[in-house]
Amino acid sequence: MTTKPLKLRELAKGEDRFTHGHRMCSGCGAPIIVKQVLMATDYPIIASNATGCLEVSTCIQQYTAWKIPWIHSAFENAAATISGVEAMYKSLVKQGKIEDKQVKFIAFGGDGGTYDIGFQSLSGAMERGHDMMYICYDNGAYMNTGIQRSSATPFGANTTTCPAGDIIPGKPQQRKDLTRIMAAHGIPYVAQASPAHWMDLMKKVQKAFEIKGPKFMNVISPCNRGWRSRTDDAIMLSKLAVDTCYWPLYEVENGVLKITVKPKEKKPIVDFLKPQGRFKHLFAPENAAMLLQIQADIDSEWEKLQKLAAFYGTEEKQ
Amino acid sequence: MSKKFWETLPQGSVVLEAGSSAKFKTGTWRSVRPKWIEENCIQCLFCWMYCPDMSVKVNAEGKREDFNYDYCKGCGICALECPGKKGKKAIVMEEEGK
């Protein structure tokens, strides 16, 4: 199958495979991501979903927003479920019971269902080498159940299970870098994307679908309820996350790291933190050191990433 | 949707109709509504790309038309991301009922 051209006018003429009427909150980032992923390709897609906002609000008894075959079984096993579907499909094709229509398999999971609860099933599916793609929409906490911290919650963020107050100034631990952990599995394709850079995101999806084997993509997904921001700033914040290098856009293809979008001018992290109420306490005078630490951590991570890109010789091709 | 009883529901919570959520209109959630000003529109389609509710209608030529107010939840992403023409936005948010 030829790769679809990514022109807005052409894309807009196509049919949505993820439709309106879903009950995600107003201004949520996740439906934008799902829409962009499904739009990027003409391949038939089968998706599984980990429990989370996306699952509970797109598929409520009798109502589904999906126009593709879609399955949900439990919180921890989105990757195991889709790897089973993929194995069955391969077997049926081999037995000659169905014809091979080049079906692609995707698992969608939130950060809770990917970083924490679904991690062992994800790691297992990647290690077994199933021909599937896992897409994590990372909103940085268990937003569906009321903003509990997850291992994707950034340092210093206020959540209901690490509330900022006299005892602790928000989450005391660092977030874990899942994209790098997945890259360490040695799978053929790992990427990090943002819905604000739709062209970059869709290119990565297209690239991934042409690669056989397990793929992983981590996408930042602003949540105005949990981030305590306005309903209209999902795209603005995901853009700022890239521009401040909080969420660098890169891909690791067969072990070779490449930064796909380099911000023209690296903005201070304060620009990203300021519009979000979950970081409000960091701007109090007694927490000034935390802000400095967040900036220093981001600077050193960005430095490391650029050095890696330089090591692989991919930095000139920007 | 008419009330269904257990005998008539498909087994295993299977939804047999694709995209049936279109029957559930989320437009009633809205408290502010986006207004499209056609003369300021440059047809960049960013509003269409960034709409989380697939509520920007696009015709067969790939040109945008008015909003689909049956589903628009009034988040305002389209108005914020709209580049407009010569500094004038093509989408502005207005309070509902005014």
HADDOCK unambig.tbl for C-alpha pairs under 7 A between the chains (distance, minus, plus):
assign (segid A and resid 8 and name CA) (segid B and resid 45 and name CA) 6.73 0.50 0.50
assign (segid A and resid 9 and name CA) (segid B and resid 62 and name CA) 4.96 0.50 0.50
assign (segid A and resid 10 and name CA) (segid B and resid 62 and name CA) 6.62 0.50 0.50
assign (segid A and resid 12 and name CA) (segid B and resid 58 and name CA) 6.52 0.50 0.50
assign (segid A and resid 12 and name CA) (segid B and resid 62 and name CA) 5.76 0.50 0.50
assign (segid A and resid 13 and name CA) (segid B and resid 60 and name CA) 6.02 0.50 0.50
assign (segid A and resid 13 and name CA) (segid B and resid 62 and name CA) 5.34 0.50 0.50
assign (segid A and resid 19 and name CA) (segid B and resid 19 and name CA) 6.02 0.50 0.50
assign (segid A and resid 19 and name CA) (segid B and resid 22 and name CA) 6.92 0.50 0.50
assign (segid A and resid 19 and name CA) (segid B and resid 54 and name CA) 6.55 0.50 0.50
assign (segid A and resid 20 and name CA) (segid B and resid 21 and name CA) 6.75 0.50 0.50
assign (segid A and resid 20 and name CA) (segid B and resid 22 and name CA) 5.75 0.50 0.50
assign (segid A and resid 20 and name CA) (segid B and resid 53 and name CA) 5.13 0.50 0.50
assign (segid A and resid 20 and name CA) (segid B and resid 54 and name CA) 5.41 0.50 0.50
assign (segid A and resid 20 and name CA) (segid B and resid 71 and name CA) 6.40 0.50 0.50
assign (segid A and resid 21 and name CA) (segid B and resid 21 and name CA) 4.75 0.50 0.50
assign (segid A and resid 21 and name CA) (segid B and resid 22 and name CA) 4.78 0.50 0.50
assign (segid A and resid 21 and name CA) (segid B and resid 23 and name CA) 6.96 0.50 0.50
assign (segid A and resid 21 and name CA) (segid B and resid 24 and name CA) 5.26 0.50 0.50
assign (segid A and resid 21 and name CA) (segid B and resid 25 and name CA) 5.60 0.50 0.50
assign (segid A and resid 21 and name CA) (segid B and resid 26 and name CA) 5.75 0.50 0.50
assign (segid A and resid 21 and name CA) (segid B and resid 71 and name CA) 6.05 0.50 0.50
assign (segid A and resid 22 and name CA) (segid B and resid 21 and name CA) 5.90 0.50 0.50
assign (segid A and resid 26 and name CA) (segid B and resid 73 and name CA) 5.45 0.50 0.50
assign (segid A and resid 26 and name CA) (segid B and resid 74 and name CA) 6.84 0.50 0.50
assign (segid A and resid 26 and name CA) (segid B and resid 75 and name CA) 5.11 0.50 0.50
assign (segid A and resid 27 and name CA) (segid B and resid 52 and name CA) 6.51 0.50 0.50
assign (segid A and resid 27 and name CA) (segid B and resid 75 and name CA) 4.72 0.50 0.50
assign (segid A and resid 27 and name CA) (segid B and resid 77 and name CA) 6.71 0.50 0.50
assign (segid A and resid 28 and name CA) (segid B and resid 52 and name CA) 6.55 0.50 0.50
assign (segid A and resid 29 and name CA) (segid B and resid 52 and name CA) 6.92 0.50 0.50
assign (segid A and resid 31 and name CA) (segid B and resid 52 and name CA) 5.24 0.50 0.50
assign (segid A and resid 32 and name CA) (segid B and resid 50 and name CA) 6.12 0.50 0.50
assign (segid A and resid 32 and name CA) (segid B and resid 51 and name CA) 6.65 0.50 0.50
assign (segid A and resid 32 and name CA) (segid B and resid 52 and name CA) 4.87 0.50 0.50
assign (segid A and resid 61 and name CA) (segid B and resid 13 and name CA) 6.85 0.50 0.50
assign (segid A and resid 62 and name CA) (segid B and resid 15 and name CA) 5.55 0.50 0.50
assign (segid A and resid 63 and name CA) (segid B and resid 20 and name CA) 4.97 0.50 0.50
assign (segid A and resid 63 and name CA) (segid B and resid 21 and name CA) 4.51 0.50 0.50
assign (segid A and resid 64 and name CA) (segid B and resid 15 and name CA) 7.00 0.50 0.50
assign (segid A and resid 64 and name CA) (segid B and resid 18 and name CA) 6.53 0.50 0.50
assign (segid A and resid 64 and name CA) (segid B and resid 19 and name CA) 5.35 0.50 0.50
assign (segid A and resid 64 and name CA) (segid B and resid 20 and name CA) 5.26 0.50 0.50
assign (segid A and resid 64 and name CA) (segid B and resid 21 and name CA) 4.93 0.50 0.50
assign (segid A and resid 65 and name CA) (segid B and resid 19 and name CA) 4.60 0.50 0.50
assign (segid A and resid 65 and name CA) (segid B and resid 20 and name CA) 6.36 0.50 0.50
assign (segid A and resid 65 and name CA) (segid B and resid 21 and name CA) 5.00 0.50 0.50
assign (segid A and resid 66 and name CA) (segid B and resid 18 and name CA) 6.12 0.50 0.50
assign (segid A and resid 66 and name CA) (segid B and resid 19 and name CA) 5.19 0.50 0.50
assign (segid A and resid 67 and name CA) (segid B and resid 18 and name CA) 4.67 0.50 0.50
assign (segid A and resid 67 and name CA) (segid B and resid 19 and name CA) 5.06 0.50 0.50
assign (segid A and resid 231 and name CA) (segid B and resid 75 and name CA) 5.15 0.50 0.50
assign (segid A and resid 231 and name CA) (segid B and resid 76 and name CA) 6.81 0.50 0.50
assign (segid A and resid 232 and name CA) (segid B and resid 75 and name CA) 5.24 0.50 0.50
assign (segid A and resid 232 and name CA) (segid B and resid 76 and name CA) 4.58 0.50 0.50
assign (segid A and resid 232 and name CA) (segid B and resid 77 and name CA) 4.18 0.50 0.50
assign (segid A and resid 232 and name CA) (segid B and resid 80 and name CA) 6.60 0.50 0.50
assign (segid A and resid 233 and name CA) (segid B and resid 77 and name CA) 6.23 0.50 0.50
